[in-house]
Amino acid sequence: MKKEVQGVVIETNGNIAKVKSNRHGDCKNCGACPGDNATVLEVQNPVGAKPGQRVVFELKEENMLKAAFVVYILPIIAIFLGSICGTWVAAKFGQSEKMFQIGGAIIAFILSVLYVKVFDRATNKNNKAKPIITRIL
């Protein structure tokens, strides 16, 4: 499913444009992004929009859900699984569970943060994941 959003092109570089748009309804309650109500996104520019022009671009909701899962849910799952692994390691070595649970959770959280960074870089390089300008207003 795709969502259409309006914005203003602020910069172009080849087939990529930076578009400033107001946050849509899904973002208004999040508060994760700093600043005012506008966000700047890198989008594909197959229509040749120029700086200052108002455009409509499509956001793939599937990509938004995938990113939300990786950023918010994956670290929680990693912490839980890390503490379970810590319990298993403590039992294997006959040690106190609490310290191994905490250590396992911390290690798993750090690994999940590293994965989020790798996912972010891969997503930024993948043009198929970027929104696409569909028309100039």
Sequence and secondary structure as in RCSB ss.txt:
>XXXX:A:sequence
MKKEVQGVVIETNGNIAKVKSNRHGDCKNCGACPGDNATVLEVQNPVGAKPGQRVVFELKEENMLKAAFVVYILP
IIAIFLGSICGTWVAAKFGQSEKMFQIGGAIIAFILSVLYVKVFDRATNKNNKAKPIITRIL
>XXXX:A:secstr
 EEEEEEEEEEEETTEEEEEEE  HHHHTT  S SSSEEEEEEE TT   TT EEEEEEEHHHHHHHHIIIIIHH
HHHHHHHHHHHHHHHHHHT  HHHHHHHHHHHHHHHHHHHHHHHHHHHHH GGGS EEEEE 
